[in-house]
Amino acid sequence: MKKLVPEYIEKLEVYQAGKPIEELAREKSLTKISKLASNENPLGPSPFAIREMTNALWDVHRYPDMFAHQLKNSLAELYQLKPQNIILGNGSEGIMGYIVRAFLQPNEEVVTSESTFIGFLILAKSVGAKLIQVPRQADYKYDVKAMAKEITPNTKIVYIANPDNPTGTYITREEFDFLMKHVPSHTIVILDEAYFEFAQGQEDYPDSMTYRYDNVITLRTFSKAYGLSGIRCGYGFGHDYLIGNLHKVKLPFEPSLIAQKGAYGALKDHPHLIRTLANNRVQYHALMDFLSKVGFNPIPSVTNFITFKTGSKEKSQYLYEELLNFGVIIRPLAANLMPDHIRISLGNKEEMDHFYEAMNSVLPLYYKKFGDHK
Ligand SMILES: Cc1ncc(COP(=O)(O)O)c(C=O)c1O
């Protein structure tokens, strides 16, 4: 067939999501499944969100409010912003799509870290941009000094996932300030704060709401701490000029009515967020202890997941597949070009106990096959 797409599209690979629960249940005829693969909220959505979404079902014959007044006003109040500085989208990834569409052209450069959030890397490649992926530091953190050196007059976007997925590390206020000193005004900085709620307690975490750079777009989401991955709703903040231009390329009725209502409801339920963060803290310490005890070296994380090194792609794949037999879905990181690492999302107590039980069954054989690395 005649070539219909540019080379940069032909070279792209389809994004691989965490294995869905239904798929594993079908494949292995299992009834108990714990999905610890996509950094979702194990407590589920807030009942406030469910009530808003359920009520809205009666109105789905109508298009949603394309200006999403209700949700934008809630966000504006929460963060002391003007609604015209807010953009909503189908997940924060939807907004990344608008950013790429509005601002990024073929051969313009994007500076970011190696093996960071794949969703953005795919989007940048999909418009033929040139990706400059700077190696990480030995402690897995972004190397901001090396990133600053890569910024040229052709750099259109600097992408920072803060905290980062899949490592769970973050850049500090000092590092962010340093980087911003090297970013010219014609370069847009995307500060992807999908895991902001989990990281905000860190004293040196640079909460972007306390900065007002004209060339920074902050992205956040209802998919993680708010437990609403399935409805697709994310939000962004930025200067009028940036947000105004994003609105020109945005599909008018994203996010959907149900997504707008669910997000609006979730914002009203602060106790649910507090419960989510409390569960996360408890499970974080338990998983760090477990992984260390069984001989791995987990990367300290300020998110709702932990990544650790297995040492080889074969070991990662073995653990992944053996745990699937027990109904536990984790995330090997081959697609992130970290094939010798594995990422575990923090679940609720029941899910984590399921994981520990499965690991205790799998590890003796793992050690026998690959040697005890303790
Ligand atoms: C760093 C990062 N940014 C963005 C996203 C996408 O989130 P959303 O569901 O809001 O599109 C994810 C999801 O895993 C993520 O890890």
The ligand as an SDF file (V2000), in Angstrom:
LIG
                    3D

 16 16  0  0  0  0  0  0  0  0999 V2000
    3.6800   11.3540   34.8650 C   0  0  0  0  0  0  0  0  0  0  0  0
    2.3260   11.1120   34.2760 C   0  0  0  0  0  0  0  0  0  0  0  0
    1.7400   12.0970   33.6090 N   0  0  0  0  0  0  0  0  0  0  0  0
    0.5220   11.9330   33.0820 C   0  0  0  0  0  0  0  0  0  0  0  0
   -0.1550   10.7400   33.1810 C   0  0  0  0  0  0  0  0  0  0  0  0
   -1.4770   10.6060   32.4880 C   0  0  0  0  0  0  0  0  0  0  0  0
   -2.4990   10.8300   33.3210 O   0  0  0  0  0  0  0  0  0  0  0  0
   -3.9680   11.0940   32.8050 P   0  0  0  0  0  0  0  0  0  0  0  0
   -4.7620    9.9130   33.1970 O   0  0  0  0  0  0  0  0  0  0  0  0
   -4.3750   12.3390   33.4970 O   0  0  0  0  0  0  0  0  0  0  0  0
   -3.9310   11.2920   31.3210 O   0  0  0  0  0  0  0  0  0  0  0  0
    0.4170    9.6900   33.8640 C   0  0  0  0  0  0  0  0  0  0  0  0
   -0.2780    8.3970   33.9720 C   0  0  0  0  0  0  0  0  0  0  0  0
    0.2220    7.3970   34.3210 O   0  0  0  0  0  0  0  0  0  0  0  0
    1.7000    9.8810   34.4310 C   0  0  0  0  0  0  0  0  0  0  0  0
    2.3000    8.8890   35.0880 O   0  0  0  0  0  0  0  0  0  0  0  0
  1  2  1  0
  2  3  1  0
  2 15  2  0
  3  4  2  0
  4  5  1  0
  5  6  1  0
  5 12  2  0
  6  7  1  0
  7  8  1  0
  8  9  2  0
  8 10  1  0
  8 11  1  0
 12 13  1  0
 12 15  1  0
 13 14  2  0
 15 16  1  0
M  END
$$$$
